[in-house]
C-alpha cells in the first residue's frame, strides 16, 4: 500500500467510527492497468455490522472529492458485482454512472466480474 502512495499519491485509508474510534473498514483509491492506460478504482469495504448505516457513502464521497478536487483525477471506477445492491445504492447516491459490461479477465488480475461501473465527473 505504501508503494501506491509514494507512486500515485493515494492509497487505501482507514474508516474510523467517530463516536467509538473503532476501525470499521477501509476506503480509498487503487490503480489498475488496462492495456497501456492506468485507471483509478474507488474501493471500500466495511465490517458487516456497519453495513446500511451510511458509512460507505460518507467515506466514498470524501475519497471521491479528494480525488477530484485535490488530486485532479477526472475519472474513477468501482467494481461491483450486480448482486451487491447495497454498493450499487451507495454509488448511485453520490454520482452519475453508466454501465460497461466486461466479459472475462480484468487485465491485471485473475478477478472475474460481469459488470464494471464507470464513474465520470460531469462539469456543470
Backbone as a printed PyTorch tensor [residue, N CA C, xyz], in Angstrom:
tensor([[[  0.8100,  -1.1910,   0.0000],
         [  0.0000,   0.0000,   0.0000],
         [  0.8590,   1.2650,   0.0000]],

        [[  1.9380,   1.2530,   0.7420],
         [  2.8020,   2.4350,   0.7460],
         [  3.4010,   2.6940,  -0.6280]],

        [[  3.6760,   1.6240,  -1.3730],
         [  4.1890,   1.8100,  -2.7310],
         [  3.2000,   2.6020,  -3.5820]],

        [[  1.8970,   2.2650,  -3.4590],
         [  0.8800,   3.0250,  -4.1910],
         [  0.9170,   4.4880,  -3.7850]],

        [[  1.0200,   4.7180,  -2.4890],
         [  1.0040,   6.1010,  -2.0170],
         [  2.1850,   6.8770,  -2.5800]],

        [[  3.3700,   6.3040,  -2.5210],
         [  4.5540,   7.0260,  -2.9980],
         [  4.5180,   7.2280,  -4.5060]],

        [[  3.9860,   6.2710,  -5.2320],
         [  3.9550,   6.3950,  -6.6890],
         [  2.8030,   7.2660,  -7.1830]],

        [[  1.6130,   7.1220,  -6.5830],
         [  0.4160,   7.7840,  -7.0980],
         [ -0.1170,   8.8990,  -6.2010]],

        [[  0.3930,   8.9980,  -4.9870],
         [ -0.0820,   9.9870,  -4.0170],
         [ -1.4650,   9.6490,  -3.4600]],

        [[ -1.8270,   8.3570,  -3.4840],
         [ -3.0620,   7.8900,  -2.8580],
         [ -2.9160,   6.4250,  -2.4930]],

        [[ -3.8700,   5.9480,  -1.6860],
         [ -3.8530,   4.5640,  -1.2260],
         [ -5.2180,   4.2390,  -0.6390]],

        [[ -5.2890,   3.1940,   0.1680],
         [ -6.4820,   2.9020,   0.9610],
         [ -6.3310,   3.5870,   2.3100]],

        [[ -7.4430,   4.0420,   2.8730],
         [ -7.4340,   4.7620,   4.1400],
         [ -8.3610,   4.0600,   5.1260]],

        [[ -8.0290,   4.1570,   6.3890],
         [ -8.8590,   3.5660,   7.4390],
         [-10.1740,   4.3310,   7.5470]],

        [[-11.2620,   3.6020,   7.7610],
         [-12.5570,   4.2060,   8.0740],
         [-12.7770,   3.9810,   9.5660]],

        [[-12.8650,   5.0760,  10.3000],
         [-12.9870,   5.0470,  11.7590],
         [-14.3650,   5.5710,  12.1530]],

        [[-15.0750,   4.8400,  12.9950],
         [-16.3660,   5.2980,  13.5120],
         [-16.0940,   6.4180,  14.5080]],

        [[-16.7060,   7.5830,  14.2960],
         [-16.3690,   8.7920,  15.0660],
         [-16.6140,   8.6510,  16.5670]],

        [[-17.7540,   8.0940,  16.9420],
         [-18.1040,   8.0370,  18.3660],
         [-17.2320,   7.0610,  19.1520]],

        [[-16.9670,   5.8890,  18.5730],
         [-16.2400,   4.8500,  19.3080],
         [-14.7490,   4.8040,  18.9850]],

        [[-14.3500,   5.4980,  17.9420],
         [-12.9560,   5.4850,  17.4550],
         [-12.5350,   4.0930,  16.9760]],

        [[-13.5120,   3.2480,  16.6370],
         [-13.2510,   1.8920,  16.1590],
         [-12.9010,   1.9000,  14.6750]],

        [[-11.9350,   1.0810,  14.2900],
         [-11.6480,   0.8310,  12.8880],
         [-12.7640,  -0.0550,  12.3510]],

        [[-13.4920,   0.4130,  11.3350],
         [-14.6320,  -0.3510,  10.8230],
         [-14.4480,  -0.7980,   9.3750]],

        [[-13.3720,  -0.3640,   8.7320],
         [-13.1400,  -0.7810,   7.3530],
         [-12.1080,   0.0950,   6.6760]],

        [[-12.1590,   0.0980,   5.3390],
         [-11.2410,   0.9350,   4.5650],
         [-11.9760,   1.5300,   3.3740]],

        [[-11.4180,   2.5850,   2.8530],
         [-11.9180,   3.2150,   1.6350],
         [-10.7420,   3.9480,   1.0130]],

        [[-10.6530,   3.9330,  -0.2840],
         [ -9.5520,   4.6460,  -0.9130],
         [ -9.4860,   4.4210,  -2.4030]],

        [[ -8.3200,   4.6860,  -2.9520],
         [ -8.0980,   4.6390,  -4.3900],
         [ -7.0130,   3.6230,  -4.7180]],

        [[ -7.2350,   2.8660,  -5.7810],
         [ -6.2740,   1.8660,  -6.2330],
         [ -6.0550,   2.0050,  -7.7360]],

        [[ -4.8020,   1.9280,  -8.1910],
         [ -4.5380,   1.9860,  -9.6320],
         [ -4.6930,   0.6080, -10.2790]],

        [[ -5.2510,   0.5780, -11.4760],
         [ -5.3500,  -0.6350, -12.2830],
         [ -4.7850,  -0.3250, -13.6610]],

        [[ -4.0280,  -1.2560, -14.2050],
         [ -3.5100,  -1.1190, -15.5710],
         [ -4.4640,  -1.8300, -16.5260]],

        [[ -5.0440,  -1.0820, -17.4450],
         [ -5.8640,  -1.6300, -18.5190],
         [ -5.1250,  -1.3500, -19.8200]],

        [[ -4.4770,  -2.3870, -20.3400],
         [ -3.6100,  -2.2590, -21.5020],
         [ -2.5780,  -1.1810, -21.2070]],

        [[ -2.5270,  -0.0880, -21.9320],
         [ -1.4810,   0.9210, -21.7050],
         [ -1.9350,   2.0430, -20.7850]],

        [[ -3.1640,   1.9890, -20.3000],
         [ -3.7250,   3.0910, -19.5230],
         [ -3.9170,   2.6920, -18.0630]],

        [[ -3.6420,   3.6150, -17.1530],
         [ -3.9190,   3.4000, -15.7340],
         [ -5.2660,   4.0160, -15.3980]],

        [[ -6.1590,   3.2180, -14.8430],
         [ -7.4650,   3.6800, -14.3690],
         [ -7.4450,   3.6110, -12.8480]],

        [[ -8.2480,   4.4420, -12.2080],
         [ -8.2590,   4.5200, -10.7490],
         [ -9.5890,   3.9920, -10.2120]],

        [[ -9.4820,   2.9940,  -9.3440],
         [-10.6630,   2.4160,  -8.6980],
         [-10.8840,   3.0890,  -7.3570]],

        [[-12.1390,   3.4210,  -7.0610],
         [-12.5100,   3.7980,  -5.7000],
         [-13.0440,   2.5150,  -5.0550]],

        [[-12.4080,   2.1150,  -3.9610],
         [-12.7170,   0.8330,  -3.3300],
         [-13.0750,   1.0570,  -1.8670]],

        [[-13.9960,   0.2620,  -1.3720],
         [-14.3370,   0.3330,   0.0460],
         [-14.8100,  -1.0220,   0.5260]],

        [[-14.6080,  -1.2470,   1.7990],
         [-15.0630,  -2.4720,   2.4630],
         [-15.2420,  -2.1460,   3.9350]],

        [[-16.4060,  -2.4850,   4.4640],
         [-16.7000,  -2.2520,   5.8790],
         [-17.0400,  -3.5720,   6.5590]],

        [[-16.8140,  -3.6340,   7.8640],
         [-17.2700,  -4.7770,   8.6500],
         [-18.7910,  -4.8660,   8.5170]],

        [[-19.3030,  -6.0690,   8.3920],
         [-20.7190,  -6.2810,   8.1010],
         [-21.6490,  -5.5870,   9.0940]],

        [[-21.2620,  -5.5150,  10.3510],
         [-22.1070,  -4.8920,  11.3700],
         [-22.3620,  -3.4060,  11.0680]],

        [[-21.5290,  -2.7950,  10.2300],
         [-21.6690,  -1.3710,   9.9050],
         [-22.3460,  -1.1230,   8.5580]],

        [[-22.7620,  -2.1720,   7.8700],
         [-23.4500,  -2.0120,   6.5930],
         [-24.7990,  -1.3300,   6.8030]],

        [[-25.2240,  -0.5550,   5.8210],
         [-26.5510,   0.0450,   5.8270],
         [-26.7130,   1.2320,   6.7570]],

        [[-25.6190,   1.7940,   7.2500],
         [-25.7030,   2.9050,   8.2010],
         [-25.1130,   4.2030,   7.6480]],

        [[-24.7930,   4.2200,   6.3530],
         [-24.3100,   5.4460,   5.7260],
         [-22.8040,   5.6500,   5.7530]],

        [[-22.0770,   4.7420,   6.4020],
         [-20.6240,   4.9120,   6.4990],
         [-19.9390,   4.7930,   5.1350]],

        [[-20.3660,   3.8390,   4.3140],
         [-19.7470,   3.6610,   2.9900],
         [-19.9820,   4.8860,   2.1170]],

        [[-21.1900,   5.4200,   2.1510],
         [-21.4910,   6.6200,   1.3630],
         [-20.6430,   7.7920,   1.8250]],

        [[-20.5440,   7.9880,   3.1270],
         [-19.7450,   9.0950,   3.6650],
         [-18.2710,   8.9480,   3.2880]],

        [[-17.7300,   7.7570,   3.4510],
         [-16.3150,   7.5330,   3.1390],
         [-16.0520,   7.6620,   1.6420]],

        [[-16.8970,   7.0490,   0.8170],
         [-16.7020,   7.1030,  -0.6340],
         [-16.8400,   8.5280,  -1.1590]],

        [[-17.7600,   9.2960,  -0.5980],
         [-17.9170,  10.6930,  -1.0070],
         [-16.6750,  11.4960,  -0.6670]],

        [[-16.1280,  11.2940,   0.5160],
         [-14.9160,  12.0160,   0.9210],
         [-13.7360,  11.6540,   0.0190]],

        [[-13.5740,  10.3780,  -0.2870],
         [-12.4720,   9.9460,  -1.1510],
         [-12.6790,  10.4560,  -2.5720]],

        [[-13.9080,  10.3910,  -3.0760],
         [-14.2070,  10.9240,  -4.4110],
         [-13.8630,  12.4020,  -4.4970]],

        [[-14.2850,  13.1830,  -3.5010],
         [-14.0000,  14.6230,  -3.5020],
         [-12.5030,  14.8940,  -3.4380]],

        [[-11.7890,  14.1290,  -2.6370],
         [-10.3330,  14.2580,  -2.5540],
         [ -9.6970,  13.9690,  -3.9170]],

        [[-10.1440,  12.8980,  -4.5590],
         [ -9.5880,  12.5230,  -5.8670],
         [ -9.8040,  13.6220,  -6.8930]],

        [[-11.0100,  14.1680,  -6.9460],
         [-11.3240,  15.1720,  -7.9620],
         [-10.7560,  16.5430,  -7.6210]],

        [[-10.8870,  16.9570,  -6.3650],
         [-10.5130,  18.3300,  -6.0040],
         [ -9.0320,  18.4920,  -5.6820]],

        [[ -8.4220,  17.5300,  -5.0350],
         [ -7.0240,  17.6580,  -4.6140],
         [ -6.0450,  16.9790,  -5.5660]],

        [[ -6.4410,  15.8300,  -6.1180],
         [ -5.5340,  15.0820,  -6.9820],
         [ -5.7510,  15.3640,  -8.4670]],

        [[ -6.8860,  15.9850,  -8.8050],
         [ -7.1680,  16.2910, -10.2050],
         [ -7.5180,  15.0820, -11.0520]],

        [[ -7.9360,  13.9950, -10.4210],
         [ -8.3360,  12.7930, -11.1560],
         [ -9.6940,  13.0620, -11.7890]],

        [[ -9.8240,  12.8010, -13.0700],
         [-11.0490,  13.1150, -13.8040],
         [-12.0450,  11.9660, -13.8520]],

        [[-11.5690,  10.7340, -13.7170],
         [-12.4670,   9.5880, -13.8250],
         [-12.0840,   8.5210, -12.8130]],

        [[-13.0860,   7.9090, -12.2090],
         [-12.9130,   6.8120, -11.2580],
         [-13.8050,   5.6640, -11.6930]],

        [[-13.4620,   4.4550, -11.2860],
         [-14.3920,   3.3560, -11.4860],
         [-14.5120,   2.5670, -10.1960]],

        [[-15.5830,   1.8130, -10.1030],
         [-15.8410,   0.9800,  -8.9340],
         [-16.3220,  -0.3770,  -9.4260]],

        [[-15.6700,  -1.4210,  -8.9950],
         [-16.0750,  -2.7690,  -9.3900],
         [-17.1530,  -3.2420,  -8.4240]],

        [[-18.3160,  -3.5430,  -8.9820],
         [-19.4420,  -4.0070,  -8.1660],
         [-20.0880,  -5.1830,  -8.8770]],

        [[-20.2030,  -6.2930,  -8.1950],
         [-20.9440,  -7.4020,  -8.7880],
         [-22.4260,  -7.0320,  -8.7670]],

        [[-23.1760,  -7.4010,  -9.7940],
         [-24.5760,  -6.9620,  -9.9070],
         [-25.4470,  -7.3350,  -8.7160]],

        [[-25.1080,  -8.4110,  -8.0040],
         [-25.9190,  -8.8460,  -6.8660],
         [-25.7230,  -7.9730,  -5.6280]],

        [[-24.7100,  -7.1220,  -5.6180],
         [-24.4010,  -6.3110,  -4.4380],
         [-25.2110,  -5.0120,  -4.4620]],

        [[-26.4910,  -5.1270,  -4.1410],
         [-27.3970,  -3.9790,  -4.2280],
         [-27.0160,  -2.8600,  -3.2610]],

        [[-26.4730,  -3.1730,  -2.0970],
         [-26.0730,  -2.1180,  -1.1570],
         [-25.0130,  -1.2100,  -1.7810]],

        [[-24.0060,  -1.7920,  -2.4090],
         [-22.9650,  -0.9720,  -3.0300],
         [-23.5020,  -0.2000,  -4.2230]],

        [[-24.3900,  -0.8050,  -4.9800],
         [-24.9870,  -0.0850,  -6.1060],
         [-25.7670,   1.1110,  -5.5900]],

        [[-26.5070,   0.9490,  -4.5010],
         [-27.2360,   2.0890,  -3.9160],
         [-26.2680,   3.1290,  -3.3700]],

        [[-25.1740,   2.7050,  -2.7490],
         [-24.1620,   3.6420,  -2.2480],
         [-23.6260,   4.4810,  -3.3910]],

        [[-23.2270,   3.8360,  -4.4730],
         [-22.6540,   4.5610,  -5.6010],
         [-23.6760,   5.4540,  -6.2820]],

        [[-24.9100,   4.9860,  -6.4300],
         [-25.9370,   5.8020,  -7.0690],
         [-26.2810,   7.0330,  -6.2500]],

        [[-25.9680,   7.0240,  -4.9600],
         [-26.3320,   8.1630,  -4.1180],
         [-25.3790,   9.3330,  -4.2760]],

        [[-24.2130,   9.1490,  -4.9220],
         [-23.2890,  10.2650,  -4.9780],
         [-22.7180,  10.6240,  -6.3270]],

        [[-23.1370,   9.9980,  -7.3780],
         [-22.6670,  10.4270,  -8.7000],
         [-23.5000,   9.8030,  -9.8020]],

        [[-23.3100,  10.3050, -11.0040],
         [-23.9440,   9.7030, -12.1670],
         [-23.0560,   8.5790, -12.6670]],

        [[-23.6780,   7.5220, -13.1790],
         [-22.8990,   6.3920, -13.6630],
         [-23.4870,   5.8640, -14.9510]],

        [[-22.6590,   5.1880, -15.6910],
         [-23.1260,   4.3970, -16.8180],
         [-22.5230,   3.0050, -16.6610]],

        [[-23.1770,   2.0220, -17.2370],
         [-22.6950,   0.6480, -17.1280],
         [-21.8780,   0.2700, -18.3520]],

        [[-20.7800,  -0.4110, -18.1150],
         [-19.9800,  -1.0090, -19.1730],
         [-19.8470,  -2.4760, -18.8110]],

        [[-20.2130,  -3.3440, -19.6930],
         [-20.1640,  -4.7750, -19.3890],
         [-18.8960,  -5.3910, -19.9510]],

        [[-18.1770,  -6.0680, -19.0890],
         [-16.9540,  -6.7630, -19.4780],
         [-17.1700,  -8.2490, -19.2820]],

        [[-16.6210,  -9.0220, -20.1580],
         [-16.7080, -10.4690, -20.0220],
         [-15.2900, -11.0070, -19.9980]],

        [[-14.9150, -11.6180, -18.8940],
         [-13.5900, -12.1960, -18.8110],
         [-12.7230, -11.5160, -17.7900]],

        [[-11.4370, -11.6150, -18.0250],
         [-10.4290, -11.2000, -17.0570],
         [-10.2270,  -9.6950, -17.0690]],

        [[-10.1910,  -9.0870, -15.8820],
         [ -9.7840,  -7.6920, -15.7550],
         [ -8.2700,  -7.7020, -15.7870]],

        [[ -7.6970,  -7.1440, -16.7870],
         [ -6.3150,  -7.2860, -17.2430],
         [ -5.2470,  -7.5940, -16.1950]],

        [[ -5.2240,  -6.9000, -15.0630],
         [ -4.0880,  -7.0550, -14.1650],
         [ -4.2660,  -8.1410, -13.1260]],

        [[ -5.3960,  -8.8050, -13.0960],
         [ -5.6010,  -9.7930, -12.0490],
         [ -6.2930, -11.0220, -12.5660]],

        [[ -6.7050, -11.8550, -11.6540],
         [ -7.4400, -13.0550, -12.0120],
         [ -8.8730, -12.9440, -11.5210]],

        [[ -9.3020, -11.7200, -11.2840],
         [-10.6470, -11.4730, -10.7820],
         [-11.6040, -11.3940, -11.9640]],

        [[-12.7030, -12.1110, -11.8770],
         [-13.7010, -12.0910, -12.9370],
         [-14.9590, -11.4090, -12.4300]],

        [[-15.4840, -10.4990, -13.2190],
         [-16.7390,  -9.8230, -12.9150],
         [-17.5300,  -9.7430, -14.2030]],

        [[-18.8410,  -9.6550, -14.1060],
         [-19.6220,  -9.4770, -15.3230],
         [-20.1890,  -8.0730, -15.4370]],

        [[-19.7580,  -7.1630, -14.5510],
         [-20.1940,  -5.7750, -14.6560],
         [-19.1140,  -4.8790, -14.0830]],

        [[-18.8170,  -3.7940, -14.7630],
         [-17.8710,  -2.7930, -14.2920],
         [-18.5750,  -1.4570, -14.4080]],

        [[-18.7230,  -0.7640, -13.2990],
         [-19.4410,   0.5090, -13.3030],
         [-18.4180,   1.6320, -13.3770]],

        [[-18.5650,   2.4900, -14.3690],
         [-17.6350,   3.5890, -14.5960],
         [-18.2480,   4.8720, -14.0490]],

        [[-17.4970,   5.5750, -13.2020],
         [-17.9370,   6.8440, -12.6470],
         [-17.2130,   7.9560, -13.3920]],

        [[-17.9300,   8.9300, -13.8760],
         [-17.3060,  10.0440, -14.5870],
         [-17.7490,  11.3560, -13.9780]],

        [[-16.8190,  12.2810, -13.8980],
         [-17.1380,  13.6140, -13.4010],
         [-17.7720,  14.4120, -14.5320]],

        [[-18.8710,  15.0660, -14.2390],
         [-19.5420,  15.9050, -15.2190],
         [-19.4160,  17.3530, -14.7770]],

        [[-18.8580,  18.1880, -15.6470],
         [-18.7290,  19.6120, -15.3300],
         [-20.0780,  20.2830, -15.4980]],

        [[-20.4460,  21.1150, -14.5070],
         [-21.7370,  21.8030, -14.6020],
         [-21.5590,  23.2270, -15.0670]]])
